[in-house]
Amino acid sequence: MKNLPLILFILFFSLGSIADENDLPNIGDPLGKVLSLEDEKIIGFSSYRRLQKYNLINNDPLVNSYIKYLGNVLTRHTLDARRQYTFFVTKSNQINAFAVPGGYIGINSGLIQLTQNESQLAGVLAHETAHVNLRHSAEMLANTSRLSFPIIIGVIAGIFSGSPQASIAAMQSGLGLSTQLNINLIRSNEIEADEFAISLMKKSNFSVLEMANFFELMQSATPKLDTSLAYFMTHPLYENRIARIRSKSTYQHQPIINTSNDYNFIKVILDVNDTTDVQLNLSSIKGEDIYNLYKKALLYNKKSDYKNSIQIFKKLHDKNPYNIYIAISYAKALIQNKRIDDGLDILDKLKQIYPLNNSIPFYLAEALIENDRDLNRALDLMKSIETYQKLNPDYLRLVSKVYVKKNDIYNSKLFLSDYYLILDNIKLSVQVLDEGINSYNLNKIEKKNLADKKLLIICTYQKPLEPIFGEKTCY
């Protein structure tokens, strides 16, 4: 698995940071001047696009839907109308999570695998949500008397260089995280984030005790952490942090440990995704419970052994016909084995049972598009989930593809441009629009719309150097 740039975790308040009672000096309220909410959105979306560019985000709609659901359970109690939160899972075995300005919160697959229940995972999401809500990134920038602005610029340049080595170098030479001065810089923010997270956990009725238990798990898993984070996790003050959270866990009435079995299925999916030795993983499975059988079927499917995969999926589906995870995986295996009608039938029935689910339409539309079946219906299905999938490059690619199949050049260019934009390829995003603008098959209004979109992209993400006098591209 690829490693996420380590500096992203440190600069934007990774879970591995520590805390104590020493507050930072009172710096007044300069946050809006240092980093506006609009600036936060730009930074957050740019970071998200950079991760997508290097294929570091898990775009599986099942995984996305679950992590967004869990995040929404918590964020609805923030009463934060200023921003939208975007939760996603990253393809990294490293045990960590991070919050980026603008409400973008990433959870590493390795961290989810370490958790033992949903409350523990909720505790991580709550902690990272707190950093965003409390605007700790802006507060960090405001402390320029303790962390010079040139250093911050250097660190940010390291992040957006696209090179993990450059990111690490920026961290080591810029922030100097091993120094006590810069460790103290984030401690009060960590305490504040813990307190806010505990409040969210209680309002959502998740177990605060499990939040403390997970920090203990992280402490014992220090050898698996980034070496850059090991200091934070082994520092004696980290034990004080665990004790503080545990002390706040009393007087909870029947707190939730797991809201459903979704958590267990997502862990299986991520485990299989991360597997490099399929045969070894298969041989290590003990027991015949629903999760082990599901894992076996996914592993057989991963090694293209559709016969064994379909056999196990059928057995599971016969006993659990309304299970979304089993039904979708079974349908996908059938379609991959050229049993397209059987797979579509399962997805159709599943959609009738769960008409509001936004993952099922994606898989159903994908099967229709890839197999040239009922493209009008496929497009209608895709339109119905645009709000939920608009940051998913797989969604944008499929919508563009169905428009190509329908010979709708205008809309295919719009969605293909967005696809490249999400992948942080501004050049290709603009090039696709230029192709549409220069096409003889589009009318003047369509060409003007494409030109306006091109200008918006350039002026937002690749603003050119402008002359002091004369006509400017961007205003």
Summary of the structure (lengths in Angstrom):
residues: 475
radius of gyration: 23.8
end to end distance: 42.5
largest distance: 74.5
contacts: 1575
relative contact order: 0.09
helix: 65%
strand: 4%
